[in-house]
Amino acid sequence: MLSVTDLSSYLYCERKLFLQKVFGLREPLKPALVKGSIRHKTYELVYSGEEKVVSGFSQGMGLAELVNAYREKCAEVLRNVIAGSREQLAMFGLDPEELFSSVLPSIIKEFGERASVVFRFCTEHNVFGKELWRKLEPKVEAELKIVSPDLGLTGIIDHLEVYSSGMVPVELKTGKMPRDGMWPGHRVQLMAYGILLEKHFKTTIKEGFVHYLDAKEKRHLAFNPFMKIEIKEMVEKVNGLFQAKRLPDFTSNKQKCLSCGLKESCYNEAKMREMEGNAQKLPLSNKNQKV
């Protein structure tokens, strides 16, 4: 079964995806990935503990107090996540306190905006405490995993905003944001998550967002029926790639190679011929298991 990230990786570089999924090569861990993982985990845990924050907001309290409650929760969670990642941080000489100081402000800003959403809902509906949490919209479910044997696809959705009228998937991305719209791989991921949600919950997903965290901006994507065809065709192409006996050619965009952790192996022609020969000897069932 394919993962949604396999689809975006396919768009980025077919050859790299082949090296990873068929040859079994693994890209070395990078500092940016460690930092990104810490941010994602922090968002997930703050949202999973949000009920306590919201339920503790009582009548007579103001927005500043709610913002402060979120701020304290963010700081607590981030410290715990960083503490659990000390070995990885040490690998790259990253200082935990410096990382905490650099990452916390952006997370606090994000949840400051969330506090404003909660406070606005509270004042509009005149609800507080546990009743506020019970009626609050949207609630946010983080790191939701969905598996669809029918689609042959599985994925983990960063954020799912849940309303009484429907659901909105939101992908969190670090790094550079395109001038317009969203990167093709991010668009494909969002589309695939929408289709998985429709299949799993038997509902209609009308839209989704990619939230570029470093740029502090959300980009919108309206869903349409043709996207299902596009994703289905891409799943077939990726499965065909994994079952192929020939290593794909290099990407035409050599800029992608500059920071690739598999570059040394990828450009080693002798090693590639040997690995390709070994892959060709494997029965198809074995190759599928490896994928």
C-alpha positions as CSV (number, residue, x, y, z in Angstrom):
1,M,0.0,0.0,0.0
2,L,1.3,3.4,-0.9
3,S,1.6,6.4,1.5
4,V,0.4,9.8,0.4
5,T,3.9,11.1,0.8
6,D,5.0,8.6,-1.9
7,L,2.8,10.5,-4.3
8,S,4.4,13.8,-3.5
9,S,7.9,12.2,-3.6
10,Y,7.1,10.8,-7.0
11,L,6.4,14.3,-8.3
12,Y,9.6,15.7,-6.8
13,C,12.0,13.0,-8.1
14,E,11.0,9.5,-9.4
15,R,14.6,8.3,-9.2
16,K,15.0,9.2,-5.5
17,L,11.7,7.5,-4.7
18,F,12.8,4.4,-6.5
19,L,16.1,4.3,-4.6
20,Q,14.2,4.6,-1.3
21,K,11.4,2.2,-2.0
22,V,12.9,-0.4,-4.3
23,F,16.6,-0.3,-3.4
24,G,15.9,0.4,0.2
25,L,18.3,3.3,0.5
26,R,17.7,5.7,3.4
27,E,18.5,9.4,3.4
28,P,20.6,10.5,6.4
29,L,18.7,12.5,9.0
30,K,19.1,16.3,8.6
31,P,18.9,19.1,11.2
32,A,15.9,20.6,9.3
33,L,14.0,17.3,9.6
34,V,14.7,17.1,13.3
35,K,13.5,20.6,13.9
36,G,10.4,20.0,11.7
37,S,9.6,16.9,13.5
38,I,9.8,18.7,16.9
39,R,7.4,21.4,15.6
40,H,4.9,18.9,14.3
41,K,5.0,16.8,17.5
42,T,4.4,20.0,19.6
43,Y,1.4,21.0,17.5
44,E,0.0,17.5,17.8
45,L,0.4,17.3,21.6
46,V,-0.9,20.8,22.2
47,Y,-4.0,20.1,20.2
48,S,-4.5,16.7,21.9
49,G,-4.4,18.5,25.3
50,E,-6.6,21.4,24.2
51,E,-9.7,20.2,26.0
52,K,-8.1,21.1,29.4
53,V,-7.2,24.6,28.2
54,V,-10.6,25.3,26.8
55,S,-12.5,23.7,29.6
56,G,-10.6,25.9,32.1
57,F,-11.8,29.1,30.5
58,S,-14.6,30.3,32.8
59,Q,-17.0,33.3,32.7
60,G,-15.3,36.6,33.6
61,M,-12.0,35.7,32.0
62,G,-10.7,37.6,29.0
63,L,-8.8,36.9,25.8
64,A,-5.5,37.7,27.4
65,E,-6.0,35.0,30.0
66,L,-6.9,32.4,27.3
67,V,-3.9,33.4,25.2
68,N,-1.7,33.0,28.3
69,A,-3.2,29.5,29.0
70,Y,-2.3,28.4,25.4
71,R,1.2,30.0,25.8
72,E,1.9,28.0,28.9
73,K,0.7,24.8,27.3
74,C,2.9,25.4,24.2
75,A,6.0,26.1,26.4
76,E,5.4,23.0,28.5
77,V,4.8,20.7,25.5
78,L,7.7,22.1,23.5
79,R,10.1,21.6,26.4
80,N,9.0,18.0,26.8
81,V,9.3,17.2,23.1
82,I,12.8,18.8,22.9
83,A,13.8,16.8,26.0
84,G,12.7,13.6,24.2
85,S,14.8,14.5,21.2
86,R,18.1,15.3,22.9
87,E,20.0,12.4,21.2
88,Q,19.0,13.7,17.8
89,L,19.8,17.2,18.7
90,A,23.2,16.2,20.0
91,M,24.0,14.5,16.6
92,F,23.9,17.9,14.9
93,G,25.2,20.0,17.8
94,L,21.9,21.7,18.3
95,D,21.5,23.4,21.6
96,P,18.1,22.5,23.2
97,E,17.7,26.0,24.8
98,E,18.5,27.8,21.7
99,L,16.0,25.6,19.7
100,F,13.4,26.2,22.3
101,S,13.8,30.0,22.1
102,S,13.8,30.0,18.3
103,V,10.8,27.7,17.8
104,L,8.5,28.8,20.7
105,P,7.5,32.3,19.3
106,S,6.0,30.9,16.1
107,I,4.1,28.2,18.0
108,I,2.8,30.7,20.4
109,K,1.7,33.0,17.6
110,E,-0.2,30.1,16.0
111,F,-2.0,29.2,19.2
112,G,-2.6,32.8,19.9
113,E,-4.7,32.9,16.7
114,R,-6.4,29.7,17.9
115,A,-7.2,31.4,21.2
116,S,-8.9,34.2,19.3
117,V,-11.0,31.6,17.4
118,V,-12.0,30.0,20.7
119,F,-12.7,33.3,22.4
120,R,-14.8,34.6,19.5
121,F,-16.9,31.4,19.6
122,C,-17.3,31.7,23.4
123,T,-18.6,35.3,23.2
124,E,-20.9,34.6,20.2
125,H,-22.5,31.6,21.9
126,N,-22.1,32.7,25.5
127,V,-20.7,29.3,26.6
128,F,-17.8,28.6,29.0
129,G,-15.8,25.8,30.5
130,K,-16.9,22.2,29.6
131,E,-19.9,23.4,27.6
132,L,-17.6,25.6,25.5
133,W,-15.4,22.6,24.7
134,R,-18.4,20.4,23.9
135,K,-19.9,22.9,21.5
136,L,-16.6,24.5,20.1
137,E,-16.2,24.6,16.3
138,P,-13.9,23.9,14.8
139,K,-12.2,21.3,16.9
140,V,-8.9,20.2,15.6
141,E,-7.8,16.6,15.3
142,A,-4.0,16.2,14.8
143,E,-2.1,13.5,13.1
144,L,-5.1,11.5,12.0
145,K,-4.2,8.3,10.2
146,I,-6.5,6.9,7.5
147,V,-6.0,3.7,5.6
148,S,-8.0,2.8,2.5
149,P,-7.5,-0.7,1.0
150,D,-9.8,0.2,-1.8
151,L,-7.7,3.1,-2.8
152,G,-4.4,1.3,-2.0
153,L,-3.5,4.4,-0.1
154,T,-2.7,5.5,3.5
155,G,-1.8,8.8,5.0
156,I,-1.5,10.9,8.2
157,I,-3.3,14.2,8.1
158,D,-1.5,16.9,10.0
159,H,-4.7,18.8,11.1
160,L,-8.3,18.1,10.5
161,E,-10.7,21.0,11.4
162,V,-14.0,19.4,12.3
163,Y,-17.2,21.4,12.0
164,S,-20.8,20.3,12.3
165,S,-21.2,21.0,8.6
166,G,-18.0,19.2,7.4
167,M,-14.3,18.7,7.6
168,V,-11.3,20.7,6.4
169,P,-7.8,19.1,6.1
170,V,-4.8,21.3,6.8
171,E,-1.2,20.4,6.0
172,L,1.6,22.0,8.0
173,K,4.8,22.7,6.0
174,T,8.1,24.2,7.0
175,G,10.5,25.7,4.5
176,K,10.1,28.0,1.5
177,M,6.7,28.9,0.2
178,P,6.0,29.4,-3.5
179,R,5.1,32.8,-4.8
180,D,1.6,31.7,-5.7
181,G,-0.5,28.7,-4.7
182,M,1.3,25.7,-3.3
183,W,4.1,23.4,-4.4
184,P,2.8,20.5,-6.6
185,G,3.7,17.8,-4.1
186,H,1.8,19.7,-1.4
187,R,-1.2,20.0,-3.6
188,V,-1.2,16.3,-4.4
189,Q,-1.0,15.5,-0.7
190,L,-3.9,17.7,0.2
191,M,-6.0,16.2,-2.6
192,A,-5.2,12.7,-1.6
193,Y,-6.1,13.4,2.1
194,G,-9.4,14.9,0.9
195,I,-10.2,11.7,-1.0
196,L,-9.2,9.5,1.9
197,L,-11.4,11.5,4.2
198,E,-14.4,11.2,1.8
199,K,-13.9,7.5,1.6
200,H,-13.4,6.9,5.3
201,F,-16.2,9.2,6.6
202,K,-18.6,8.9,3.6
203,T,-18.7,12.6,3.3
204,T,-17.8,15.4,0.9
205,I,-14.6,17.4,1.3
206,K,-15.0,20.8,-0.3
207,E,-11.6,22.4,0.5
208,G,-8.3,22.2,2.2
209,F,-5.3,24.4,3.2
210,V,-1.5,24.2,3.2
211,H,-0.2,26.2,6.1
212,Y,3.4,27.4,5.4
213,L,4.6,27.8,9.0
214,D,7.7,29.8,8.3
215,A,5.9,32.2,6.1
216,K,2.9,32.3,8.5
217,E,0.5,32.0,5.6
218,K,-2.3,29.5,4.6
219,R,-2.9,28.7,0.9
220,H,-6.4,27.5,-0.1
221,L,-7.3,24.6,-2.4
222,A,-10.9,24.0,-3.6
223,F,-11.6,20.4,-4.3
224,N,-13.3,19.1,-7.5
225,P,-14.3,15.6,-8.8
226,F,-11.5,15.5,-11.4
227,M,-9.0,15.3,-8.5
228,K,-10.1,11.8,-7.8
229,I,-9.1,10.8,-11.3
230,E,-5.8,12.5,-11.0
231,I,-4.9,10.8,-7.7
232,K,-6.1,7.4,-9.0
233,E,-3.8,7.7,-12.1
234,M,-0.9,8.8,-9.9
235,V,-1.3,5.8,-7.6
236,E,-1.2,3.5,-10.7
237,K,2.0,5.3,-11.9
238,V,3.8,5.0,-8.6
239,N,2.8,1.3,-8.3
240,G,4.2,0.8,-11.8
241,L,7.4,2.5,-10.8
242,F,7.9,0.2,-7.8
243,Q,7.3,-2.8,-9.9
244,A,9.6,-1.7,-12.7
245,K,12.9,-3.3,-13.4
246,R,14.6,-0.2,-14.7
247,L,16.0,2.6,-12.6
248,P,14.4,6.0,-13.6
249,D,16.6,8.6,-15.2
250,F,17.9,11.6,-13.2
251,T,15.6,14.5,-12.6
252,S,15.8,17.3,-15.1
253,N,16.1,19.9,-12.3
254,K,19.6,19.4,-11.0
255,Q,19.0,22.0,-8.2
256,K,17.1,19.2,-6.5
257,C,20.3,17.1,-6.4
258,L,22.3,19.7,-4.5
259,S,20.8,19.0,-1.1
260,C,19.8,15.4,-1.7
261,G,21.1,12.9,0.9
262,L,21.2,10.1,-1.7
263,K,23.2,12.0,-4.2
264,E,26.5,10.1,-3.6
265,S,24.8,6.7,-4.2
266,C,22.6,8.0,-7.0
267,Y,25.5,9.1,-9.1
268,N,27.6,6.0,-8.4
269,E,26.9,4.2,-11.7
270,A,28.6,0.9,-10.6
271,K,26.6,0.7,-7.4
272,M,23.3,1.6,-9.3
273,R,23.9,-1.2,-11.9
274,E,24.6,-3.7,-9.1
275,M,21.5,-2.7,-7.1
276,E,19.4,-2.7,-10.3
277,G,20.6,-6.2,-11.2
278,N,19.7,-7.5,-7.7
279,A,16.3,-5.9,-7.9
280,Q,15.6,-7.6,-11.2
281,K,16.3,-11.0,-9.7
282,L,13.7,-10.5,-7.0
283,P,10.2,-12.1,-7.5
284,L,7.6,-9.5,-8.0
285,S,5.9,-10.5,-4.7
286,N,9.2,-9.8,-2.8
287,K,9.6,-6.4,-4.4
288,N,6.0,-5.5,-3.4
289,Q,6.7,-6.5,0.2
290,K,9.8,-4.3,0.2
291,V,7.7,-1.4,-0.9
